[in-house]
Amino acid sequence: MKIVGVVKNSSNAAIEFANVVLTSPDGKIIAGSVTDATGGFVLSVKQGNYKLVISFIGYEDWIKNISVNTNKNLETITLIESKNELDEVEVVAKKRLFERKIDRLVFNVENSSSNNGDILNALKVTPGVRVLENGISIIGRDQVRVLIDGKFLELTREDLVNYLRSIPAGDIASIEVITSPPAKYQAEGNSGFINIVYKKNKSNSWKNNIFTAYTQKSYPTLYLGNTFSLKKNKLQLYANVGLNKGNSAVESTSDIYYEDFENKSRRKFKNETDFLSSRFSLDYDFSSKTSIGIIAQHYTIPQNSRDNEILNITNNNTIRERFITRANSDQKSKIASYNLHLIQKLDTLGRQFSIDVDYFDFNKDRERYFFTNQVNGSDELINNFEALNYGKQDIENYSFKIDFEYPTKFVNISLGSRISFTNITSDTKLFNIENGENILDTENSNVFNFEEDIQGVYIDFYKKINEKWQAKLGARLENTETRGELITNETVNRNSYLKLFPTAFIQYNIKENRSLNFSYNKRLNRPKYWELNPFKWFRNPNSYSEGNPFLLPAITDNFNLRYTINKNLTVSSSFSTTDQGSGQITLLNEGDINQIYTRDNYYKSDTYRAQVSYDYRKIKWWDSHFQTSVFHTDVKVRPLYRNIVNVNNGTGVYFSTNNTFSLWNNLKFDLSFWYSAPNKVFFEKREAKSLDFGINFSFLGEKLQCNINAYDILKTSNRDIIVYTKNIRQVYNDYYDNRHFVLSLRYSFGNKKVNVKSKDFGNDEEKNRVD
C-alpha cells in the first residue's frame, strides 16, 4: 500500500527536499523519503497505524497519526513558517565532484574552481569531453549534441562555442555526459549528449548575475552578459542577454604528394565575430496541477573573415607554379525559436501529460569574394581569377509533441508522440568578375528546396524489481519522408524510411558498494541540411566543396557493460556498429591539381572500447578524476569507393586527469591534462595533448568572483591528419587558436532564493542540423 501527498508552503509553492518520515507508535522508523521538485512524495508501507512527520528548515514540523488499510492520498500538506526565525542557516553538504549514474556521468561544476568562468571553461575540464575552438565532442566519438536543461541547442559548431561563452558557469549546477540516451529522446544523435543543468534555488525571490570575460588569443575578445531570474508565487521569469565581440585566428595547412609534383598550401584566417544572444521564458501556475509557459530565444551572428592562401606547386623542391589567393567573406545568421508548453498533472501519484508547440526559423546570408593570381616559378603572372560566391539559406520548422508520465503499482510508464515539418530554401550563386562586371556562372549556381516530415512515437517501461535489480526498456518508432528539388535542372529526389529504435537498461547491485550495468540503444545521424544541398562553394579556382542530395542517415547500434566499485572506480567495455556511415571525401586525380570535397555514405564500421575511470577524494583539499580509454575500429568501405578512399583499421589510446585543489574557502585551483596517442583509426593521426590551469577566488561573501584560466599552455592540442585518396598522400593541419588566456568576473545580487524552471524546445533535433 502507498501513502502519497504534496508538500507546499502558505503561498502554494512546492517545497522540494522536505524530509518525510513514517514511524511506528513506539518511534521506530518504518519508511522515509524527501519531496521532489513538485513537492510530491510516495511511501510504500504495510497495513497498520503510524505517525507521519514532515519537516523542512524554516518551517514548523507537520505531524499526524494515520491508519493505513488501503492506498492513502493526503492531497496537499501545507507547512507553516517557523515563528522562531534564524538570521541565517548554512547547510554544508558537498557533493562529489564526479558522480556515476545509471546512464550518465555527472560533473558537479559548483564544486570546481571552473564554476566562475563560462560554460565552455567548465566543459574543458569535464571528463571524457574535448573542447576546441571549432567544436565539442565526447572522446572517441564524432560531434556531440549539447543541451541546456534538456533543451538541444540549435547552433552550428562555431556558433555553439561562442554561445556557451555567454553563460556564466556560476549559474550551473552540473554537466551531464549521456552516452546512452533512452527512448524518450529523439533518435537523432549517434554520439551521445552533453546536458548542462542550471542551479535550482528557493522560491519567492529574485536574483541577478552580471558577467564579463576577457579572452586573449591571437586577438582579444570581450564578453558582457546579464541574467535575471524571478519566482514569485505562481509566476516564474527568466531573462538573459549576452554580447560576444572579438577576433580569432585560424591557420590551415595541406600538403598533397602526387607522383610527379607536390601541392603545398598555407592559409591564414582572421575572423571577426559579433554574437548577440537573448533568451526569455515565462511560466505561470494556474493551479497546483496546471502550468503554462512560453520561451523566446534569439541569436544574431554577423561575421567577417579575411583569409590569405599561398599554394605552391613544386617539383623536386623547385616551385613550378604558385597560386596566391586573397579573400574576404561576410556572413550574417539570424536564429529565432519560440515554444509554447502546457503541463497538466492528473493526480498526486505523478501521473501527468505535457504538450509542446514549437516554431524555429534560421536565416543565413553569406558572400565570399576572392582574387587569385597564378604565377610561374619566376613570379611572372600567368593568369588571374576574380569571383564572388553568394549563398542564402532559409529554414523553417514547426513541431508538436505530447508526453505522458503514468506510474502504476507494477511499472512506471512513459509514452508520447511527436510530428515535425521542415521547409528549406537554399540559393547559391557564383559570379565570375571580368572587367569589373559580375557574370553569373550558371553551371556553378543553383536553387535547392528541401522538405522533411518526421512522425515519431515512443514508450518506456521502468521497474525497480527489488533492492538489487532494476530495468528500463523502451522503443521509439520514427517515420521520415523527404523531398529535395534542384530548381536549376528540375531534378527531384524523394526518400522515405521507417525505423524502430529500441533501448534497454538493466542494473544489478551486487553489493552495497558494487553494481553492474548493461545498456543498449539504436540511434541514427541524419545529414546536416547543408550536406544535402548539391551547391558548390569555392575556396579558390581549383578547390570547392559540394553537398549530396542522396545522403542517407547513418544507423548505429550501441552495447555497453559497466562495473562500478565504491562509486569511484568504473570499468566499462562497449561495442558499436555503424551502417551507412557518411563523411567527407576528397576527390583527387594524378596530374590534376583540382580538389573537390564532397560527402557520401561510404563505410561501415565496428568499434570496440575499454575504459577505466577513477575518482580520488581521500585528501580533503584535493579532488581528482583520472580516465583512460582504449578503442579499436574496423572499417569496411563500399565497393564504389574502395579504389578512391583509403581508410585504416586502427587502435587509439586516450588519457586525461582533472584536479581541483581547495586550499582555502575562497581560493581554488584547477590543473588538467589530456593526451591522445598517435593512431590510425580511419585516417592516420599524430599525437595531441593539452595542459590547462585555472585559479578561482571570491570576495564580498562570494558575491564577486574572479576566475583566471590558461588553456593549451604548450600549444599542442592540434594534430596532423594523414589521408590517402587513390594512394595520393595528403597531410592536413587546422589550428583554431586553442591556446588562450581568460579573465572573467561575475557579480551576483538578490536574495538568492530564485527557482526558475527550464523547459525543453520540441523541435531541437531539426535545429541541431543547421550546421
LOPABA-97531 format. One record per residue (C-alpha): residue number from 0; residue in three letters; x, y, z. Coordinates in pm, whole numbers. Example, Ala and Ser with C-alpha at 12.3 -4.5 7.8 and 13.67 -1.06 7.14 Angstrom:
BEGIN
0_ALA_1230_-450_780
1_SER_1367_-106_714
END
This chain:
BEGIN
0_MET_0_0_0
1_LYS_111_358_-67
2_ILE_91_691_115
3_VAL_112_989_-122
4_GLY_93_1365_-81
5_VAL_222_1703_-193
6_VAL_403_1944_41
7_LYS_366_2319_-12
8_ASN_406_2645_178
9_SER_141_2904_262
10_SER_194_3067_-81
11_ASN_103_2738_-251
12_ALA_460_2692_-377
13_ALA_603_2339_-379
14_ILE_870_2259_-118
15_GLU_1147_2041_-255
16_PHE_1375_1825_-32
17_ALA_1141_1828_270
18_ASN_1201_1526_496
19_VAL_912_1277_513
20_VAL_944_1017_793
21_LEU_696_743_890
22_THR_738_580_1233
23_SER_560_315_1439
24_PRO_378_421_1760
25_ASP_692_335_1962
26_GLY_910_566_1747
27_LYS_1079_308_1519
28_ILE_1139_442_1167
29_ILE_936_241_914
30_ALA_991_440_591
31_GLY_1134_772_478
32_SER_1173_993_172
33_VAL_1228_1351_56
34_THR_991_1552_-160
35_ASP_1067_1603_-529
36_ALA_1062_1927_-732
37_THR_680_1927_-729
38_GLY_666_1874_-351
39_GLY_536_1520_-402
40_PHE_629_1206_-209
41_VAL_536_838_-211
42_LEU_583_587_78
43_SER_529_211_44
44_VAL_402_54_369
45_LYS_209_-239_510
46_GLN_-131_-214_681
47_GLY_-112_-59_1030
48_ASN_-108_253_1249
49_TYR_171_507_1205
50_LYS_290_859_1282
51_LEU_389_1078_984
52_VAL_634_1367_1035
53_ILE_721_1619_762
54_SER_993_1876_831
55_PHE_1189_2142_645
56_ILE_1426_2417_757
57_GLY_1239_2738_840
58_TYR_901_2565_887
59_GLU_714_2405_1175
60_ASP_705_2024_1172
61_TRP_383_1873_1039
62_ILE_281_1569_1249
63_LYS_-19_1340_1206
64_ASN_-123_994_1327
65_ILE_-263_789_1041
66_SER_-419_446_997
67_VAL_-341_260_674
68_ASN_-560_-19_538
69_THR_-563_88_171
70_ASN_-382_340_-53
71_LYS_-393_678_123
72_ASN_-383_1013_-60
73_LEU_-317_1302_181
74_GLU_-362_1559_-101
75_THR_-188_1892_-23
76_ILE_1_1935_307
77_THR_78_2296_396
78_LEU_382_2373_612
79_ILE_367_2683_832
80_GLU_671_2909_851
81_SER_852_2887_1183
82_LYS_799_3175_1426
83_ASN_1149_3127_1564
84_GLU_1328_3251_1255
85_LEU_1704_3225_1229
86_ASP_1906_3509_1084
87_GLU_2093_3267_860
88_VAL_2113_2892_825
89_GLU_2402_2736_636
90_VAL_2379_2372_534
91_VAL_2707_2224_414
92_ALA_2668_1903_217
93_LYS_2934_1894_-50
94_LYS_2855_1669_-344
95_ARG_3117_1451_-506
96_LEU_3296_1634_-785
97_PHE_3208_1349_-1024
98_GLU_2916_1107_-992
99_ARG_2837_799_-1199
100_LYS_2464_734_-1252
101_ILE_2279_461_-1440
102_ASP_2306_634_-1779
103_ARG_2542_928_-1736
104_LEU_2847_1086_-1574
105_VAL_2768_1396_-1366
106_PHE_3030_1670_-1314
107_ASN_2919_1895_-1024
108_VAL_3055_2223_-1156
109_GLU_2972_2420_-841
110_ASN_3241_2226_-652
111_SER_3513_2311_-904
112_SER_3718_2626_-949
113_SER_3579_2621_-1305
114_ASN_3245_2745_-1166
115_ASN_3337_3109_-1218
116_GLY_3430_3119_-1585
117_ASP_3191_3047_-1866
118_ILE_3037_2710_-1951
119_LEU_3299_2649_-2215
120_ASN_3570_2665_-1950
121_ALA_3383_2413_-1735
122_LEU_3337_2178_-2032
123_LYS_3712_2183_-2094
124_VAL_3769_2004_-1761
125_THR_3469_1769_-1787
126_PRO_3589_1407_-1801
127_GLY_3556_1249_-2143
128_VAL_3479_1580_-2319
129_ARG_3710_1758_-2560
130_VAL_3659_2126_-2643
131_LEU_3837_2300_-2926
132_GLU_3758_2629_-3092
133_ASN_3580_2454_-3382
134_GLY_3353_2224_-3180
135_ILE_3279_1996_-2885
136_SER_3300_1616_-2879
137_ILE_3298_1314_-2649
138_ILE_3632_1137_-2664
139_GLY_3641_875_-2937
140_ARG_3312_996_-3090
141_ASP_3204_1248_-3350
142_GLN_3048_1587_-3281
143_VAL_2815_1559_-2983
144_ARG_2474_1721_-2922
145_VAL_2459_1979_-2643
146_LEU_2152_2051_-2425
147_ILE_2067_2323_-2174
148_ASP_1835_2178_-1907
149_GLY_1724_1912_-2155
150_LYS_1689_2156_-2449
151_PHE_1904_2084_-2754
152_LEU_2094_2386_-2881
153_GLU_2039_2460_-3250
154_LEU_2364_2639_-3334
155_THR_2644_2549_-3573
156_ARG_2966_2417_-3420
157_GLU_3150_2751_-3414
158_ASP_2838_2943_-3306
159_LEU_2776_2689_-3029
160_VAL_3123_2758_-2890
161_ASN_3053_3134_-2896
162_TYR_2712_3091_-2732
163_LEU_2845_2881_-2443
164_ARG_3086_3163_-2366
165_SER_2778_3374_-2287
166_ILE_2661_3154_-1995
167_PRO_2836_3201_-1658
168_ALA_2943_2868_-1508
169_GLY_2838_3008_-1169
170_ASP_2474_2965_-1277
171_ILE_2530_2595_-1346
172_ALA_2484_2307_-1103
173_SER_2623_2023_-1315
174_ILE_2722_1893_-1656
175_GLU_2589_1550_-1756
176_VAL_2766_1335_-2014
177_ILE_2499_1097_-2154
178_THR_2634_825_-2379
179_SER_2317_606_-2396
180_PRO_2002_822_-2435
181_PRO_1668_646_-2355
182_ALA_1376_616_-2599
183_LYS_1211_940_-2482
184_TYR_1479_1136_-2666
185_GLN_1453_1182_-3042
186_ALA_1651_916_-3229
187_GLU_1891_1168_-3382
188_GLY_2246_1163_-3246
189_ASN_2488_868_-3256
190_SER_2749_1031_-3035
191_GLY_2556_1092_-2714
192_PHE_2456_1414_-2538
193_ILE_2604_1672_-2303
194_ASN_2333_1819_-2079
195_ILE_2408_2143_-1891
196_VAL_2187_2176_-1581
197_TYR_2108_2513_-1422
198_LYS_2106_2556_-1044
199_LYS_1768_2533_-873
200_ASN_1717_2773_-587
201_LYS_1439_2869_-348
202_SER_1115_3041_-433
203_ASN_957_3383_-375
204_SER_1256_3598_-459
205_TRP_1480_3723_-736
206_LYS_1843_3705_-846
207_ASN_2067_3891_-1092
208_ASN_2407_3797_-1234
209_ILE_2640_4033_-1421
210_PHE_2915_3852_-1606
211_THR_3213_3974_-1807
212_ALA_3511_3794_-1956
213_TYR_3823_3897_-2144
214_THR_3985_3633_-2367
215_GLN_4328_3673_-2522
216_LYS_4413_3451_-2817
217_SER_4599_3579_-3120
218_TYR_4346_3862_-3090
219_PRO_4135_3978_-2793
220_THR_3766_3902_-2735
221_LEU_3531_4065_-2483
222_TYR_3205_3926_-2347
223_LEU_2936_4108_-2147
224_GLY_2617_3947_-2019
225_ASN_2338_3971_-1766
226_THR_2094_3713_-1629
227_PHE_1783_3793_-1427
228_SER_1550_3536_-1270
229_LEU_1239_3570_-1056
230_LYS_996_3338_-888
231_LYS_704_3497_-708
232_ASN_404_3289_-605
233_LYS_270_3139_-928
234_LEU_493_3337_-1165
235_GLN_838_3233_-1285
236_LEU_1051_3450_-1514
237_TYR_1397_3417_-1666
238_ALA_1581_3662_-1894
239_ASN_1934_3651_-2033
240_VAL_2120_3872_-2278
241_GLY_2482_3846_-2388
242_LEU_2723_4005_-2633
243_ASN_3047_3845_-2751
244_LYS_3273_4067_-2964
245_GLY_3622_3998_-3091
246_ASN_3854_3827_-3334
247_SER_4015_3487_-3373
248_ALA_4280_3336_-3597
249_VAL_4285_3007_-3789
250_GLU_4585_2856_-3963
251_SER_4531_2578_-4215
252_THR_4796_2377_-4399
253_SER_4771_2097_-4655
254_ASP_5044_1905_-4836
255_ILE_4939_1676_-5123
256_TYR_5201_1444_-5271
257_TYR_5134_1347_-5634
258_GLU_5362_1115_-5829
259_ASP_5532_1393_-6028
260_PHE_5480_1703_-5810
261_GLU_5369_1832_-5471
262_ASN_5084_2065_-5384
263_LYS_5158_2269_-5068
264_SER_4907_2518_-4929
265_ARG_4940_2764_-4638
266_ARG_4622_2953_-4544
267_LYS_4560_3209_-4266
268_PHE_4226_3349_-4147
269_LYS_4123_3637_-3927
270_ASN_3760_3603_-3817
271_GLU_3574_3897_-3666
272_THR_3255_3784_-3492
273_ASP_2983_3968_-3301
274_PHE_2750_3730_-3120
275_LEU_2432_3872_-2965
276_SER_2208_3626_-2780
277_SER_1890_3661_-2575
278_ARG_1656_3418_-2402
279_PHE_1328_3491_-2226
280_SER_1095_3245_-2054
281_LEU_775_3293_-1856
282_ASP_578_3025_-1668
283_TYR_255_3063_-1475
284_ASP_92_2807_-1245
285_PHE_-283_2840_-1287
286_SER_-326_2581_-1012
287_SER_-127_2316_-830
288_LYS_-187_2090_-1130
289_THR_-178_2319_-1435
290_SER_115_2523_-1565
291_ILE_159_2706_-1895
292_GLY_462_2886_-2032
293_ILE_644_3042_-2325
294_ILE_1007_3061_-2435
295_ALA_1158_3305_-2685
296_GLN_1519_3272_-2793
297_HIS_1712_3485_-3047
298_TYR_2064_3495_-3187
299_THR_2223_3740_-3426
300_ILE_2568_3646_-3555
301_PRO_2742_3880_-3802
302_GLN_3089_3763_-3906
303_ASN_3362_3898_-4130
304_SER_3653_3677_-4232
305_ARG_3969_3767_-4420
306_ASP_4197_3493_-4546
307_ASN_4516_3467_-4746
308_GLU_4639_3149_-4912
309_ILE_4961_3063_-5092
310_LEU_4951_2739_-5293
311_ASN_5285_2621_-5430
312_ILE_5312_2352_-5699
313_THR_5665_2212_-5660
314_ASN_5879_1955_-5837
315_ASN_6199_1837_-5667
316_ASN_6166_2128_-5421
317_THR_6152_2374_-5711
318_ILE_5842_2594_-5741
319_ARG_5673_2528_-6075
320_GLU_5362_2739_-6021
321_ARG_5213_2947_-5744
322_PHE_4852_3046_-5674
323_ILE_4809_3346_-5442
324_THR_4451_3395_-5316
325_ARG_4315_3680_-5109
326_ALA_3955_3661_-4993
327_ASN_3701_3846_-4784
328_SER_3384_3681_-4651
329_ASP_3078_3840_-4495
330_GLN_2818_3627_-4322
331_LYS_2515_3703_-4109
332_SER_2298_3447_-3932
333_LYS_1969_3508_-3755
334_ILE_1805_3243_-3541
335_ALA_1470_3259_-3363
336_SER_1299_2989_-3154
337_TYR_956_3003_-2991
338_ASN_795_2747_-2763
339_LEU_450_2725_-2603
340_HIS_406_2450_-2344
341_LEU_144_2314_-2107
342_ILE_199_2076_-1813
343_GLN_-111_1911_-1664
344_LYS_-84_1692_-1354
345_LEU_-356_1430_-1330
346_ASP_-307_1325_-966
347_THR_-54_1322_-682
348_LEU_88_984_-788
349_GLY_299_1151_-1058
350_ARG_62_1097_-1349
351_GLN_74_1391_-1589
352_PHE_97_1496_-1952
353_SER_271_1783_-2129
354_ILE_216_1949_-2467
355_ASP_474_2148_-2666
356_VAL_423_2358_-2978
357_ASP_743_2492_-3139
358_TYR_850_2718_-3422
359_PHE_1208_2763_-3540
360_ASP_1344_3000_-3805
361_PHE_1702_3014_-3933
362_ASN_1840_3258_-4193
363_LYS_2196_3275_-4318
364_ASP_2334_3511_-4584
365_ARG_2696_3490_-4689
366_GLU_2923_3632_-4957
367_ARG_3281_3540_-5036
368_TYR_3490_3749_-5271
369_PHE_3825_3604_-5378
370_PHE_4102_3711_-5612
371_THR_4369_3463_-5728
372_ASN_4693_3533_-5915
373_GLN_4860_3242_-6091
374_VAL_5237_3296_-6142
375_ASN_5523_3079_-6260
376_GLY_5840_2990_-6071
377_SER_5988_3330_-6157
378_ASP_5680_3509_-6018
379_GLU_5568_3612_-6366
380_LEU_5191_3647_-6398
381_ILE_5026_3368_-6596
382_ASN_4662_3428_-6520
383_ASN_4426_3574_-6264
384_PHE_4080_3483_-6138
385_GLU_3825_3705_-5966
386_ALA_3490_3576_-5843
387_LEU_3207_3622_-5593
388_ASN_3027_3333_-5422
389_TYR_2684_3414_-5280
390_GLY_2475_3186_-5059
391_LYS_2140_3224_-4885
392_GLN_1964_2963_-4671
393_ASP_1622_2985_-4504
394_ILE_1498_2710_-4272
395_GLU_1155_2690_-4109
396_ASN_1044_2415_-3873
397_TYR_712_2351_-3698
398_SER_669_2071_-3445
399_PHE_412_1938_-3199
400_LYS_468_1681_-2925
401_ILE_282_1529_-2633
402_ASP_432_1326_-2346
403_PHE_260_1117_-2076
404_GLU_401_1001_-1743
405_TYR_189_719_-1599
406_PRO_332_541_-1292
407_THR_143_229_-1175
408_LYS_187_-19_-890
409_PHE_365_-262_-1119
410_VAL_566_-40_-1355
411_ASN_626_327_-1442
412_ILE_522_405_-1800
413_SER_632_696_-2020
414_LEU_490_740_-2367
415_GLY_440_1010_-2624
416_SER_445_1122_-2986
417_ARG_589_1400_-3199
418_ILE_540_1536_-3551
419_SER_773_1777_-3729
420_PHE_762_1971_-4058
421_THR_1073_2134_-4208
422_ASN_1098_2356_-4519
423_ILE_1433_2477_-4655
424_THR_1526_2706_-4943
425_SER_1890_2742_-5047
426_ASP_2013_2978_-5317
427_THR_2380_2955_-5418
428_LYS_2537_3162_-5695
429_LEU_2883_3207_-5842
430_PHE_2970_3526_-6029
431_ASN_3286_3547_-6238
432_ILE_3414_3904_-6234
433_GLU_3550_4023_-6566
434_ASN_3647_4386_-6627
435_GLY_3457_4484_-6313
436_GLU_3136_4315_-6428
437_ASN_2967_4030_-6239
438_ILE_2881_3746_-6481
439_LEU_2663_3466_-6347
440_ASP_2819_3120_-6379
441_THR_2504_2912_-6437
442_GLU_2687_2579_-6419
443_ASN_2802_2652_-6065
444_SER_2483_2814_-5933
445_ASN_2163_2653_-5808
446_VAL_1842_2689_-5610
447_PHE_1759_2391_-5387
448_ASN_1434_2328_-5198
449_PHE_1408_2059_-4933
450_GLU_1111_1932_-4731
451_GLU_1124_1685_-4443
452_ASP_837_1541_-4237
453_ILE_904_1321_-3931
454_GLN_646_1135_-3721
455_GLY_757_956_-3406
456_VAL_607_762_-3114
457_TYR_780_610_-2810
458_ILE_712_410_-2495
459_ASP_932_342_-2190
460_PHE_882_97_-1903
461_TYR_1076_134_-1578
462_LYS_1065_-124_-1299
463_LYS_1256_-147_-973
464_ILE_1222_-521_-922
465_ASN_1389_-529_-578
466_GLU_1683_-372_-399
467_LYS_1927_-546_-633
468_TRP_1758_-534_-973
469_GLN_1609_-252_-1180
470_ALA_1534_-228_-1550
471_LYS_1420_23_-1809
472_LEU_1303_-95_-2152
473_GLY_1170_116_-2434
474_ALA_1134_171_-2805
475_ARG_1089_462_-3042
476_LEU_937_437_-3392
477_GLU_1011_715_-3640
478_ASN_891_761_-3996
479_THR_1078_1009_-4216
480_GLU_973_1144_-4556
481_THR_1194_1383_-4755
482_ARG_1172_1564_-5089
483_GLY_1465_1751_-5243
484_GLU_1420_1960_-5557
485_LEU_1704_2116_-5754
486_ILE_1525_2402_-5932
487_THR_1812_2470_-6173
488_ASN_1774_2143_-6363
489_GLU_1430_2040_-6234
490_THR_1561_1731_-6055
491_VAL_1351_1584_-5771
492_ASN_1478_1328_-5518
493_ARG_1242_1158_-5271
494_ASN_1324_936_-4976
495_SER_1118_758_-4711
496_TYR_1221_531_-4425
497_LEU_1055_379_-4119
498_LYS_1292_281_-3833
499_LEU_1249_122_-3491
500_PHE_1490_233_-3216
501_PRO_1486_1_-2911
502_THR_1658_83_-2580
503_ALA_1739_-127_-2273
504_PHE_1897_-54_-1934
505_ILE_1949_-325_-1673
506_GLN_2129_-269_-1342
507_TYR_2228_-525_-1079
508_ASN_2352_-408_-738
509_ILE_2587_-691_-644
510_LYS_2665_-546_-304
511_GLU_2608_-213_-134
512_ASN_2919_-68_-299
513_ARG_2928_-262_-626
514_SER_2699_-256_-930
515_LEU_2684_-394_-1282
516_ASN_2506_-204_-1559
517_PHE_2416_-307_-1915
518_SER_2269_-73_-2176
519_TYR_2173_-95_-2542
520_ASN_2028_154_-2787
521_LYS_1993_217_-3158
522_ARG_2049_570_-3288
523_LEU_2080_749_-3621
524_ASN_2260_1054_-3758
525_ARG_2060_1240_-4021
526_PRO_2264_1453_-4262
527_LYS_2301_1821_-4187
528_TYR_2072_2025_-4410
529_TRP_2361_2189_-4596
530_GLU_2511_1845_-4668
531_LEU_2203_1759_-4877
532_ASN_2233_2067_-5099
533_PRO_2440_1998_-5417
534_PHE_2584_2350_-5406
535_LYS_2942_2446_-5491
536_TRP_3128_2675_-5253
537_PHE_3467_2780_-5388
538_ARG_3787_2817_-5185
539_ASN_3987_2912_-5495
540_PRO_3957_2836_-5871
541_ASN_4093_2482_-5816
542_SER_3910_2382_-5498
543_TYR_3546_2369_-5390
544_SER_3306_2176_-5164
545_GLU_2961_2042_-5255
546_GLY_2670_1862_-5091
547_ASN_2494_1538_-5185
548_PRO_2110_1517_-5202
549_PHE_2127_1135_-5192
550_LEU_2283_1113_-4845
551_LEU_2118_864_-4607
552_PRO_2122_867_-4225
553_ALA_2390_662_-4052
554_ILE_2248_393_-3818
555_THR_2438_284_-3504
556_ASP_2377_5_-3251
557_ASN_2547_65_-2913
558_PHE_2614_-200_-2645
559_ASN_2776_-109_-2312
560_LEU_2869_-304_-1995
561_ARG_2983_-110_-1688
562_TYR_3114_-227_-1348
563_THR_3132_24_-1061
564_ILE_3310_-17_-726
565_ASN_3262_221_-431
566_LYS_3111_479_-670
567_ASN_3460_597_-762
568_LEU_3612_321_-977
569_THR_3440_235_-1304
570_VAL_3546_-23_-1558
571_SER_3346_-44_-1881
572_SER_3353_-207_-2220
573_SER_3142_-125_-2522
574_PHE_3075_-220_-2881
575_SER_2922_-1_-3153
576_THR_2842_-89_-3510
577_THR_2755_178_-3767
578_ASP_2593_120_-4107
579_GLN_2565_378_-4386
580_GLY_2840_585_-4225
581_SER_2897_914_-4405
582_GLY_3178_1165_-4417
583_GLN_3381_1399_-4632
584_ILE_3556_1254_-4937
585_THR_3838_1436_-5115
586_LEU_3838_1368_-5489
587_LEU_4183_1394_-5648
588_ASN_4343_1274_-5972
589_GLU_4708_1232_-6066
590_GLY_4834_1520_-6277
591_ASP_4536_1738_-6184
592_ILE_4562_1999_-5908
593_ASN_4183_2032_-5866
594_GLN_4039_1932_-5526
595_ILE_3671_1850_-5477
596_TYR_3529_1794_-5129
597_THR_3203_1600_-5128
598_ARG_3014_1365_-4894
599_ASP_2866_1017_-4923
600_ASN_2762_707_-4725
601_TYR_3086_524_-4797
602_TYR_3162_295_-4500
603_LYS_3051_52_-4230
604_SER_3243_39_-3901
605_ASP_3269_-163_-3579
606_THR_3425_-5_-3270
607_TYR_3539_-186_-2954
608_ARG_3620_19_-2645
609_ALA_3755_-42_-2293
610_GLN_3759_240_-2038
611_VAL_3869_286_-1675
612_SER_3789_593_-1466
613_TYR_3875_667_-1104
614_ASP_3772_948_-868
615_TYR_4025_1024_-594
616_ARG_3895_1213_-290
617_LYS_4090_1082_9
618_ILE_4252_1416_79
619_LYS_4007_1683_193
620_TRP_4151_1960_-23
621_TRP_4214_1757_-339
622_ASP_3955_1620_-583
623_SER_4084_1431_-883
624_HIS_3942_1233_-1174
625_PHE_4151_1000_-1391
626_GLN_4031_838_-1710
627_THR_4193_620_-1971
628_SER_4034_473_-2280
629_VAL_4149_223_-2543
630_PHE_3944_173_-2859
631_HIS_3978_-22_-3183
632_THR_3783_38_-3504
633_ASP_3738_-188_-3806
634_VAL_3619_-13_-4123
635_LYS_3473_-156_-4442
636_VAL_3448_76_-4744
637_ARG_3171_42_-5003
638_PRO_3293_-118_-5328
639_LEU_3228_208_-5516
640_TYR_3493_388_-5306
641_ARG_3749_114_-5238
642_ASN_3981_244_-5508
643_ILE_3923_606_-5407
644_VAL_3924_628_-5026
645_ASN_4196_454_-4826
646_VAL_4095_411_-4462
647_ASN_4254_212_-4180
648_ASN_4154_-32_-3912
649_GLY_4326_108_-3606
650_THR_4365_139_-3229
651_GLY_4363_457_-3024
652_VAL_4454_546_-2665
653_TYR_4334_844_-2463
654_PHE_4420_959_-2108
655_SER_4301_1254_-1900
656_THR_4326_1386_-1546
657_ASN_4131_1674_-1387
658_ASN_4234_1805_-1046
659_THR_4080_2063_-813
660_PHE_4274_2195_-512
661_SER_4069_2379_-246
662_LEU_4338_2534_-26
663_TRP_4117_2797_136
664_ASN_3741_2856_139
665_ASN_3766_3135_-118
666_LEU_4057_3004_-325
667_LYS_4064_2703_-562
668_PHE_4297_2578_-832
669_ASP_4235_2354_-1133
670_LEU_4505_2158_-1314
671_SER_4405_1941_-1610
672_PHE_4585_1743_-1875
673_TRP_4476_1515_-2160
674_TYR_4673_1312_-2410
675_SER_4561_1138_-2730
676_ALA_4818_895_-2868
677_PRO_4901_863_-3238
678_ASN_4658_629_-3411
679_LYS_4536_509_-3749
680_VAL_4163_493_-3678
681_PHE_4008_573_-4021
682_PHE_4295_809_-4102
683_GLU_4643_841_-3959
684_LYS_4661_1099_-3680
685_ARG_4962_1232_-3493
686_GLU_4956_1276_-3114
687_ALA_4773_1564_-2943
688_LYS_4773_1686_-2584
689_SER_4673_1985_-2373
690_LEU_4776_2128_-2036
691_ASP_4527_2367_-1869
692_PHE_4543_2566_-1545
693_GLY_4285_2773_-1356
694_ILE_4256_2975_-1037
695_ASN_3936_3099_-871
696_PHE_3892_3341_-581
697_SER_3595_3532_-439
698_PHE_3520_3850_-246
699_LEU_3228_4017_-71
700_GLY_3091_3695_72
701_GLU_3125_3520_-266
702_LYS_2909_3780_-440
703_LEU_3206_3884_-655
704_GLN_3407_3602_-812
705_CYS_3714_3614_-1030
706_ASN_3848_3337_-1250
707_ILE_4180_3317_-1435
708_ASN_4237_3032_-1680
709_ALA_4506_2934_-1927
710_TYR_4428_2666_-2187
711_ASP_4651_2460_-2413
712_ILE_4951_2621_-2248
713_LEU_5200_2424_-2458
714_LYS_5007_2479_-2785
715_THR_4990_2104_-2856
716_SER_4616_2032_-2891
717_ASN_4603_2022_-3271
718_ARG_4742_1733_-3475
719_ASP_4839_1638_-3828
720_ILE_4590_1415_-4011
721_ILE_4718_1199_-4296
722_VAL_4472_1086_-4564
723_TYR_4514_877_-4879
724_THR_4292_921_-5187
725_LYS_4376_690_-5479
726_ASN_4709_637_-5299
727_ILE_4777_1011_-5314
728_ARG_4914_1111_-4971
729_GLN_4769_1422_-4805
730_VAL_4873_1585_-4477
731_TYR_4630_1834_-4318
732_ASN_4658_2053_-4009
733_ASP_4399_2307_-3889
734_TYR_4483_2518_-3585
735_TYR_4187_2706_-3432
736_ASP_4365_2933_-3183
737_ASN_4323_2684_-2897
738_ARG_4593_2833_-2675
739_HIS_4436_3124_-2489
740_PHE_4401_3309_-2161
741_VAL_4069_3403_-1995
742_LEU_3998_3653_-1717
743_SER_3634_3658_-1602
744_LEU_3433_3837_-1332
745_ARG_3086_3758_-1202
746_TYR_2883_3969_-959
747_SER_2561_3829_-810
748_PHE_2299_4007_-605
749_GLY_1944_3939_-492
750_ASN_1800_3735_-209
751_LYS_1937_3405_-351
752_LYS_1609_3216_-338
753_VAL_1506_3218_-701
754_ASN_1391_2896_-865
755_VAL_1319_2917_-1236
756_LYS_1201_2611_-1425
757_SER_1364_2531_-1756
758_LYS_1161_2393_-2045
759_ASP_1273_2194_-2348
760_PHE_1201_2301_-2704
761_GLY_1012_2038_-2902
762_ASN_1196_2077_-3235
763_ASP_1553_2050_-3106
764_GLU_1657_1772_-3346
765_GLU_1587_1984_-3654
766_LYS_1759_2289_-3505
767_ASN_2074_2089_-3440
768_ARG_2112_2010_-3810
769_VAL_2153_2369_-3936
770_ASP_2533_2340_-3908
END
